Each structure stands twice: as structure tokens, then as C-alpha cells.
């Protein structure tokens, strides 16, 4: 019973943009890890020794944008553009665009800068 009550709250907290700041933020670093899994694809990015968690779209949307584990690898330089967490102490953002190896992947094209 407790799990059933908590699961929707966790899901609501995780999805959406309410946890992010307004305005776009850009992060550049080196890929330390990639996961194309539910509920969102993620990239861990090393920025001068600090690891940032970059959340992408859900896996189907991320791969539809062309971003797969085959196009990016640990050690590749990456630029992520999106919205930073409202918690300034949290090294986390939700990306709308990822650039790796000169290729641009708009995982949220309607939110990506023109």
C-alpha cells in the first residue's frame, strides 16, 4: 500500500520541468558515463573533476533524435544545452540539445534554441 501511494509522487517529481530553472544553461565537459534507460537517458559529464548528471528525454525520444550509445562514448567531449536544476547545490540539468563529435541532437526540439 505504501509503495502504491509513493510511486506516483516519485514519478511526478521526476518528470517534467518543474525542478529546473527558467532559461537555458550550457555545460561543456567529457562524458564519464552514458545510460539509455528508463525513465530518461542520462549522461554523466566530467567538468573539471566534478560530475554532472545530464538528463535527456525518455529513451524512445532520445534515440529518435539520433542520440544512441553508438554515437557517443566515454571520453568524448560533449556540450549540453538545457535547464539547470533549481537546487544550486545539485550538479544536474535537463538537456534539450546535446552536441558530440560535431553532431547536434535535439532531444526536445521544441525547446531547443534556434
C-alpha positions, -999 to +999 in steps of 0.1 A: +000+000+000+028+025+009+046+018-024+014+023-044+010+057-027+046+068-031+052+057-067+030+084-084+047+111-063+081+099-073+071+097-109+056+132-108+087+146-091+110+130-118+091+140-149+085+175-162+105+207-159+093+220-125+127+211-109+146+232-134+155+269-137+140+290-164+164+300-191+189+278-209+222+267-194+252+253-213+276+227-199+308+215-215+329+186-204+339+150-210+315+121-210+321+099-179+291+076-185+260+071-207+228+053-200+199+050-225+174+036-200+141+044-184+128+068-173+153+091-191+186+086-209+214+102-189+249+113-195+274+118-167+297+147-176+330+154-160+336+192-158+370+199-143+367+169-119+330+175-110+305+150-123+272+165-136+241+144-143+226+154-176+191+140-181+179+137-217+145+127-230+129+092-224+148+065-243+125+064-273+126+101-278+163+103-273+171+076-298+145+091-323+166+123-321+196+101-333+214+100-299+223+064-292+252+047-273+269+042-307+273+080-314+289+090-281+314+073-259+331+077-225+359+102-230+342+122-258+338+159-254+302+170-250+282+202-249+247+200-233+222+229-235+192+229-214+179+238-180+198+236-147+184+223-115+169+249-093+189+235-064+223+253-069+240+226-049+229+199-073+250+193-103+221+183-125+204+196-157+178+185-182+192+188-217+172+199-247+202+196-270+234+176-269+264+181-292+290+153-296+316+149-323+303+178-342+268+163-344+238+180-328+210+160-312+178+179-302+161+156-278+135+182-271+134+201-305+105+224-295+126+237-265+160+238-283+174+272-292+170+282-329 
